[in-house]
Amino acid sequence: MGVDAVLYRLVRAGPTRRRASYVASEVVADPDDVLLDLLKRVRGGGRTPLLDRVDPLGEMVVGPGSAPQLLTELRCLAEVATAPAEVEQVRRLALLARRCLNTREVEIRFEGD
């Protein structure tokens, strides 16, 4: 019951597409609940208000405007990450957040099971 982080990119409307839509372009999977465990350790401490809203059963969208805050909060996760799998998960999430920061037509969705 992990929470996957999925980077979606905007595909604009065109001759064969009636309306714009988002398509998944990169996934940071969480099959072993690594992210979920990290989130439990920092939740409610006041330092991660954006990540505190991640729902293990739902979806939370982070757009380019919130990417700087997400990067800041991921540093808080990095502080509590001790196992190599935890450190790697935070590193991969930070890469997604940087892509979101640098590309305006993407968003990250935290998708629970």
C-alpha positions as CSV (number, residue, x, y, z in Angstrom):
1,M,0.0,0.0,0.0
2,G,2.7,2.5,-1.0
3,V,2.4,5.9,-2.5
4,D,3.8,6.3,-6.0
5,A,5.0,9.7,-7.3
6,V,4.2,10.1,-11.0
7,L,5.4,12.9,-13.2
8,Y,2.7,13.9,-15.7
9,R,3.4,16.1,-18.7
10,L,0.8,18.1,-20.6
11,V,-0.1,17.0,-24.1
12,R,-1.7,19.9,-25.9
13,A,-4.8,19.7,-28.0
14,G,-4.1,19.3,-31.7
15,P,-5.6,18.1,-35.0
16,T,-6.0,14.5,-33.6
17,R,-6.6,15.4,-30.0
18,R,-9.7,17.4,-29.0
19,R,-8.5,18.7,-25.7
20,A,-5.3,18.9,-23.7
21,S,-4.5,16.1,-21.2
22,Y,-1.8,14.8,-19.0
23,V,0.1,11.6,-19.6
24,A,2.5,9.8,-17.2
25,S,6.1,10.2,-18.2
26,E,8.1,9.0,-15.1
27,V,7.2,7.0,-12.0
28,V,8.9,6.7,-8.6
29,A,7.2,3.6,-7.3
30,D,6.8,2.8,-3.7
31,P,6.0,-1.0,-3.6
32,D,7.8,-1.4,-0.2
33,D,6.1,1.6,1.5
34,V,9.4,3.4,1.9
35,L,7.9,6.8,1.2
36,L,4.9,6.0,3.3
37,D,7.1,5.2,6.3
38,L,9.1,8.3,5.9
39,L,6.0,10.4,5.7
40,K,4.7,8.9,9.0
41,R,7.9,10.0,10.7
42,V,7.6,13.7,9.7
43,R,3.9,14.1,9.7
44,G,2.4,16.7,11.9
45,G,5.8,18.2,12.9
46,G,4.9,21.5,11.1
47,R,7.8,21.3,8.7
48,T,6.1,19.4,5.9
49,P,2.6,20.8,5.4
50,L,2.5,19.9,1.7
51,L,3.7,16.3,2.3
52,D,1.4,16.0,5.3
53,R,-1.5,16.1,2.8
54,V,-0.3,13.0,0.9
55,D,-3.1,10.4,1.2
56,P,-2.1,6.7,1.1
57,L,-5.6,6.0,-0.4
58,G,-6.0,9.0,-2.7
59,E,-4.2,11.4,-4.9
60,M,-2.5,14.7,-4.3
61,V,-1.3,17.0,-7.2
62,V,1.8,19.2,-7.0
63,G,2.2,21.7,-9.8
64,P,5.2,23.7,-10.8
65,G,4.3,26.5,-8.4
66,S,4.5,24.2,-5.4
67,A,7.8,22.5,-6.6
68,P,10.0,24.8,-4.5
69,Q,8.1,23.9,-1.3
70,L,8.2,20.3,-2.2
71,L,12.0,20.4,-2.6
72,T,12.3,22.1,0.8
73,E,10.1,19.4,2.4
74,L,12.0,16.6,0.8
75,R,15.1,17.9,2.6
76,C,13.2,17.2,5.8
77,L,12.5,13.7,4.6
78,A,16.2,13.3,3.8
79,E,17.1,14.2,7.4
80,V,15.1,11.2,8.8
81,A,16.1,8.8,6.0
82,T,18.6,6.3,7.3
83,A,18.4,3.2,5.2
84,P,19.8,3.2,1.7
85,A,16.4,2.5,0.2
86,E,15.0,5.6,2.0
87,V,17.9,7.8,0.9
88,E,17.4,6.6,-2.7
89,Q,13.7,7.2,-2.6
90,V,14.1,10.8,-1.4
91,R,16.8,11.4,-4.1
92,R,14.5,10.1,-6.9
93,L,11.6,12.3,-5.6
94,A,13.9,15.3,-5.6
95,L,14.8,14.6,-9.2
96,L,11.0,14.6,-10.1
97,A,10.5,17.9,-8.1
98,R,13.4,19.5,-10.0
99,R,11.9,18.5,-13.3
100,C,8.6,20.0,-12.2
101,L,10.3,23.2,-11.2
102,N,12.2,23.5,-14.5
103,T,9.3,22.5,-16.8
104,R,6.1,24.4,-16.5
105,E,3.9,21.9,-18.3
106,V,4.3,19.0,-15.8
107,E,2.9,18.1,-12.5
108,I,3.6,15.4,-9.9
109,R,0.8,13.3,-8.6
110,F,1.3,11.3,-5.4
111,E,-1.0,8.3,-6.0
112,G,-2.0,6.0,-3.2
113,D,-3.3,2.5,-3.6
